């Protein structure tokens, strides 16, 4: 419905029938895998983990989760709109329509989530118990090693995100 409103606002001739978007040059079906459920779950998980590691108040964690979920929905709406718009502009010949829009969605999601974690960092309490500089140090992170739970989680998430594109490239080489 949100994408339909955006298409109408730009005067793009589109007919919305359930989960289908009919354009003069072709049609799109927004299937369950494209519904944004994955973005929603990842956002809830990352925001919950961040809140658990760095916040001392449930209110801050719930606020971060809410912001992350809203950004996830907006990212998915934008992704769906851009794929349909690319199809409209190129008579369904664009790379996003013909080849792959899945990884485009994840890249867009990661870019849109970056400001959420900048905001999360700003929400951290300025003074808390136990930190060398007054900040929180969950799990007594060692300053000598330079590793914190957040940096370890961030590195693991980046590694996990790199696996799928690398596998896709390797599988297409054969």
DOTOR-539676 format. One record per residue (C-alpha): x negated, y, z; residue number from 1; residue in three letters. Coordinates in pm, 1 decimal. Each point is the difference from the previous one (the first is absolute). Layout:
% DOTOR-539676
       xx       yy       zz pos code
        X        Y        Z NUM  Ala
...
% end
This chain:
% DOTOR-539676
       xx       yy       zz pos code
      0.0      0.0      0.0   1  Unk
   -284.1    239.4     81.5   2  Unk
   -173.1    -75.6   -329.9   3  Unk
    332.8     45.5   -179.9   4  Unk
     38.3    347.2    150.4   5  Unk
   -355.6     89.7   -108.2   6  Unk
     65.8   -124.9   -353.9   7  Unk
    321.7    202.9    -20.4   8  Unk
   -178.6    309.4    134.6   9  Unk
   -249.8    -27.1   -288.8  10  Unk
    280.5    -58.8   -251.6  11  Unk
   -130.3   -343.9    -93.0  12  Unk
    277.2   -205.0   -158.6  13  Unk
     25.1   -296.5    233.5  14  Unk
    284.3   -224.4    100.1  15  Unk
    -24.3   -161.5    342.4  16  Unk
    181.3   -330.5     38.7  17  Unk
    -78.2   -161.8    333.6  18  Unk
   -374.7    -60.8      0.1  19  Unk
    -35.4     63.9   -372.5  20  Unk
   -102.4    324.6   -164.7  21  Unk
     94.6     17.2   -367.1  22  Unk
   -194.2    244.0   -219.2  23  Unk
     48.1     58.6   -373.4  24  Unk
   -321.6   -192.5    -72.3  25  Unk
     40.6   -285.8    248.1  26  Unk
     97.9    -95.0    349.7  27  Unk
   -156.2    -58.0    339.2  28  Unk
    115.0   -230.9    273.5  29  Unk
   -110.6     89.1    348.6  30  Unk
    -43.5   -347.4    145.4  31  Unk
    -43.1    -88.7    365.4  32  Unk
   -380.3      2.7    -29.8  33  Unk
     16.6    363.3   -115.1  34  Unk
    237.6    110.6    272.1  35  Unk
   -277.8    138.2    218.4  36  Unk
     42.7   -262.7    271.7  37  Unk
   -372.8    -78.7     -7.8  38  Unk
    -94.9    366.1     44.7  39  Unk
    252.5     27.1    281.7  40  Unk
   -140.2   -301.1    187.7  41  Unk
   -363.8    104.1    -47.8  42  Unk
     78.9    351.3    122.4  43  Unk
    179.8   -127.4    309.2  44  Unk
   -285.6   -238.0     77.8  45  Unk
   -281.2    252.5    -50.1  46  Unk
    178.9    272.3    195.8  47  Unk
     80.3   -240.9    284.0  48  Unk
   -359.6   -117.0     15.1  49  Unk
   -133.4    355.2     -3.7  50  Unk
    240.8    104.4    273.8  51  Unk
    -86.0   -302.6    211.6  52  Unk
   -372.7     63.9    -33.6  53  Unk
    -11.0    376.5     46.6  54  Unk
    312.8    133.8    167.3  55  Unk
     98.0    -29.5    362.1  56  Unk
    363.3    100.2    -52.8  57  Unk
    267.6   -200.3   -178.9  58  Unk
    157.7    322.4   -127.4  59  Unk
   -309.3     80.1   -210.7  60  Unk
    -14.3   -352.5   -140.4  61  Unk
    368.2      6.7    -95.1  62  Unk
    -46.2    341.0   -161.5  63  Unk
   -293.8   -127.4   -203.5  64  Unk
    197.5   -306.6   -107.7  65  Unk
    288.4    222.4   -110.6  66  Unk
   -228.9    228.2   -202.1  67  Unk
   -174.6   -299.7   -159.8  68  Unk
    332.6   -159.4    -98.1  69  Unk
    128.1    322.2   -157.7  70  Unk
   -322.6     38.6   -198.7  71  Unk
     25.2   -365.2   -111.8  72  Unk
    352.5     59.4   -133.4  73  Unk
   -105.1    317.9   -179.3  74  Unk
   -303.3   -177.3   -150.2  75  Unk
    220.5   -276.1   -136.7  76  Unk
    258.4    241.2   -140.5  77  Unk
   -277.6    194.7   -169.4  78  Unk
   -157.4   -320.1   -137.1  79  Unk
    328.3   -122.3   -148.3  80  Unk
     76.0    342.4   -143.7  81  Unk
   -344.6     36.4   -160.0  82  Unk
     16.0   -344.2   -161.2  83  Unk
    345.8     73.6   -143.8  84  Unk
   -108.7    347.4   -109.6  85  Unk
   -310.6   -142.2   -169.5  86  Unk
    225.0   -247.5   -180.1  87  Unk
    231.4    278.7   -108.8  88  Unk
   -281.3    223.9   -130.5  89  Unk
   -178.4   -277.2   -191.2  90  Unk
    294.3   -201.1   -134.3  91  Unk
    -84.7   -277.8    248.7  92  Unk
   -360.0    -26.5   -127.8  93  Unk
   -188.2    138.5    300.6  94  Unk
   -253.0   -217.2    184.7  95  Unk
    213.7     16.1    315.0  96  Unk
    294.7   -144.3   -190.1  97  Unk
   -177.2   -246.9   -227.2  98  Unk
   -278.1   -133.6    220.6  99  Unk
      6.0     77.8    368.9 100  Unk
    172.8    229.5    244.0 101  Unk
    -66.4   -209.2    310.9 102  Unk
   -351.5    125.5     78.9 103  Unk
     99.4    353.3    -98.2 104  Unk
    255.1    -17.5    281.4 105  Unk
   -253.0   -112.9    258.3 106  Unk
   -251.6    267.2   -100.3 107  Unk
    269.8    266.5     21.4 108  Unk
    109.6   -138.4    335.0 109  Unk
   -354.7     14.9    141.2 110  Unk
    -46.2    357.2   -120.3 111  Unk
    330.3    107.1    153.9 112  Unk
    -73.1   -174.9    330.1 113  Unk
   -335.3    175.5     50.1 114  Unk
    161.3    321.4    132.1 115  Unk
    208.5   -208.4    241.2 116  Unk
   -314.7   -121.6    170.6 117  Unk
   -148.0    349.4     -0.5 118  Unk
    316.6    104.1    183.5 119  Unk
    -35.8   -302.1    228.8 120  Unk
   -350.9    111.1     90.2 121  Unk
    126.5    349.5     85.2 122  Unk
    266.7   -149.1    226.7 123  Unk
   -257.9   -180.5    211.6 124  Unk
    -15.8    135.2    353.2 125  Unk
   -275.3    261.0     41.5 126  Unk
    -95.5   -124.6    341.9 127  Unk
     37.3   -352.1    116.8 128  Unk
   -157.5   -234.7    242.6 129  Unk
   -318.8   -175.6    -82.4 130  Unk
   -142.9    151.7   -316.4 131  Unk
   -352.5    135.0    -26.7 132  Unk
    136.5    321.3   -151.3 133  Unk
    337.4    -10.2    170.7 134  Unk
    155.3   -206.8   -279.2 135  Unk
    150.7   -343.4     17.1 136  Unk
   -225.2   -301.0    -31.0 137  Unk
    215.8   -309.9    -30.4 138  Unk
   -167.2   -332.1     74.9 139  Unk
   -301.6    194.3    134.3 140  Unk
   -151.6     54.3   -345.0 141  Unk
   -374.4     19.9     19.5 142  Unk
   -150.6    328.1   -122.6 143  Unk
   -327.9   -181.8    -69.7 144  Unk
    161.3   -221.0   -264.9 145  Unk
    210.2    277.5   -147.6 146  Unk
    291.3   -236.9    -55.4 147  Unk
    344.9     73.6    131.2 148  Unk
    310.3   -214.4    -40.7 149  Unk
    139.4    253.1   -246.8 150  Unk
   -313.2     -9.3   -217.9 151  Unk
      1.3   -379.6      5.5 152  Unk
    371.2    -11.0    -91.8 153  Unk
    -51.0    260.3   -272.0 154  Unk
   -291.4   -195.7   -147.3 155  Unk
    199.5   -324.1     10.7 156  Unk
    295.0    169.9   -170.4 157  Unk
   -222.6    137.2   -276.7 158  Unk
   -156.7   -341.6    -53.0 159  Unk
    342.0   -163.1    -16.4 160  Unk
    121.2    258.6   -250.3 161  Unk
   -307.2    -59.3   -217.8 162  Unk
     61.1   -374.4    -22.6 163  Unk
    311.7     17.2   -218.2 164  Unk
   -141.3    232.1   -272.7 165  Unk
   -326.7   -196.6     -5.3 166  Unk
    188.4   -327.8    -36.7 167  Unk
    216.5    148.8   -275.6 168  Unk
   -306.8    112.8   -195.6 169  Unk
   -173.4   -335.3     46.6 170  Unk
    307.1   -196.3   -107.7 171  Unk
     42.3    212.3   -312.6 172  Unk
   -362.4    -53.7   -105.7 173  Unk
     64.7   -366.7    -74.9 174  Unk
% end
